[in-house]
Amino acid sequence: MTSLELGRISTRKLPFKYSALARVGFSDTDAQGIVYYGRYLPYFDTARVEYLRHLGRLVGDGEHEFVMRASALEYFAPARFDDLLEVFIRVSRFGRTSATYEGAAYRMEDDALMVTARQTLVLVDLHERRAAPIPERYREPVRAFEGEDLDE
């Protein structure tokens, strides 16, 4: 069975090469009718999952897993109920044990930048509960997709 991909390759906002769409739901908004700041994290999570699905790296080896180490978001404009957002995502850097993702969410209607994100995930050995070196089998598909835009 083929896995349905909810994202797509895009060259609209280079250096980003991949994006996923998100529709703002009523439950995502606060009393002022705008997206509650914490609700952007799931939009970036979904884009990251679809990016990894696209690269064939969604499922790990069962012994290692990436965990969130740091997450920083910057807000530029408010999104509202029923806005369609295009959430761009990429791996911008590999360290020995970490991967840094960058993201940007734009409102489709007027291409306004809503939020940017910078998130660092660390590969953890699940048995030892400590950071582990990122193997080449993970790096290679990201390197092939991101090309010269990837910092290693």
C-alpha positions as CSV (number, residue, x, y, z in Angstrom):
1,M,0.0,0.0,0.0
2,T,1.3,3.4,-0.9
3,S,1.5,6.0,1.8
4,L,-0.5,9.2,1.1
5,E,1.8,12.2,1.3
6,L,0.3,15.3,2.7
7,G,3.2,17.5,1.6
8,R,4.8,18.4,-1.7
9,I,8.1,19.4,-3.3
10,S,8.1,23.2,-3.8
11,T,10.6,25.7,-5.1
12,R,8.3,28.7,-4.2
13,K,10.4,29.7,-1.1
14,L,14.0,28.6,-1.6
15,P,16.1,27.4,0.1
16,F,13.0,25.4,1.2
17,K,12.3,22.5,-1.2
18,Y,9.3,20.9,0.6
19,S,6.0,22.1,2.1
20,A,2.8,20.8,3.6
21,L,-0.6,22.5,3.8
22,A,-2.5,23.3,7.0
23,R,-5.9,24.7,7.4
24,V,-6.6,26.7,10.6
25,G,-9.3,25.0,12.6
26,F,-11.7,26.7,15.0
27,S,-10.0,24.9,17.9
28,D,-6.7,26.4,16.9
29,T,-7.9,29.9,17.6
30,D,-8.0,31.9,20.9
31,A,-10.6,34.4,22.3
32,Q,-9.4,37.0,19.8
33,G,-10.1,34.7,16.9
34,I,-6.4,34.3,15.9
35,V,-4.3,31.2,16.0
36,Y,-3.1,30.5,19.6
37,Y,0.7,30.7,19.5
38,G,1.2,27.1,20.7
39,R,-0.9,25.7,17.8
40,Y,1.9,26.5,15.3
41,L,4.0,23.6,16.7
42,P,1.7,20.9,15.4
43,Y,1.7,22.6,12.0
44,F,5.5,22.3,11.9
45,D,5.4,18.8,13.3
46,T,3.1,17.7,10.5
47,A,5.4,19.3,7.9
48,R,8.4,17.6,9.4
49,V,6.7,14.2,9.4
50,E,5.7,14.6,5.7
51,Y,9.2,15.8,4.8
52,L,10.6,12.6,6.4
53,R,7.9,10.5,4.7
54,H,8.9,12.0,1.4
55,L,12.6,11.1,2.0
56,G,11.7,7.5,3.1
57,R,13.0,8.2,6.7
58,L,9.8,8.3,8.6
59,V,10.2,5.0,10.4
60,G,13.4,4.5,12.4
61,D,15.2,1.4,13.3
62,G,13.5,0.8,16.6
63,E,16.6,1.4,18.6
64,H,17.1,5.1,18.0
65,E,14.7,8.0,17.9
66,F,15.0,11.8,17.3
67,V,13.8,13.9,20.2
68,M,13.2,17.6,20.4
69,R,16.1,19.4,22.0
70,A,15.2,23.0,21.3
71,S,12.4,24.9,19.5
72,A,12.3,28.6,18.8
73,L,9.4,30.3,16.9
74,E,9.1,33.9,15.8
75,Y,5.7,35.4,15.0
76,F,5.1,38.0,12.3
77,A,1.4,38.1,11.6
78,P,-1.8,36.5,13.0
79,A,-3.5,33.6,11.2
80,R,-7.3,33.2,11.6
81,F,-9.9,30.5,11.5
82,D,-10.1,28.8,8.0
83,D,-6.8,30.4,6.7
84,L,-4.9,28.0,4.5
85,L,-1.2,27.9,5.4
86,E,1.7,26.6,3.5
87,V,4.3,25.3,5.9
88,F,7.8,25.0,4.5
89,I,10.3,22.7,6.2
90,R,13.9,21.7,5.7
91,V,16.9,20.2,7.4
92,S,19.4,23.1,7.4
93,R,22.2,21.5,9.4
94,F,23.5,18.1,10.7
95,G,25.7,17.9,13.7
96,R,27.3,14.7,15.0
97,T,24.1,13.8,17.0
98,S,21.6,16.5,16.0
99,A,19.6,17.7,13.0
100,T,18.4,21.3,12.8
101,Y,15.2,22.0,11.0
102,E,14.0,25.4,9.8
103,G,10.4,26.2,8.9
104,A,8.3,29.0,7.7
105,A,4.5,29.2,7.6
106,Y,2.9,31.5,5.0
107,R,-0.8,32.3,4.5
108,M,-1.7,31.2,1.0
109,E,-4.3,33.9,0.3
110,D,-1.7,36.8,0.3
111,D,1.6,35.0,0.8
112,A,2.1,36.7,4.2
113,L,4.7,35.2,6.4
114,M,3.1,34.1,9.7
115,V,5.7,32.3,11.7
116,T,9.3,31.0,11.4
117,A,10.7,28.1,13.4
118,R,14.1,26.7,14.2
119,Q,14.1,23.3,15.9
120,T,17.0,21.0,16.9
121,L,16.3,17.3,17.3
122,V,18.9,14.9,18.8
123,L,19.2,11.2,17.9
124,V,18.9,9.2,21.1
125,D,19.8,5.5,21.7
126,L,16.6,4.2,23.3
127,H,18.4,1.6,25.4
128,E,21.2,3.8,26.7
129,R,19.1,7.0,26.8
130,R,21.9,9.1,25.5
131,A,22.8,10.9,22.3
132,A,24.0,8.8,19.4
133,P,25.8,9.6,16.2
134,I,23.5,10.1,13.2
135,P,24.2,7.3,10.8
136,E,24.9,7.8,7.1
137,R,21.7,6.0,6.1
138,Y,19.8,8.9,7.6
139,R,22.1,11.7,6.3
140,E,22.3,10.5,2.7
141,P,18.7,11.0,1.6
142,V,18.6,14.4,3.3
143,R,21.9,15.4,1.7
144,A,20.7,14.3,-1.7
145,F,17.5,16.3,-1.4
146,E,18.9,19.4,0.2
147,G,22.1,19.6,-1.8
148,E,24.4,22.5,-1.2
149,D,21.8,24.1,1.2
150,L,22.7,21.6,3.9
151,D,25.4,22.5,6.4
152,E,27.4,19.6,7.8
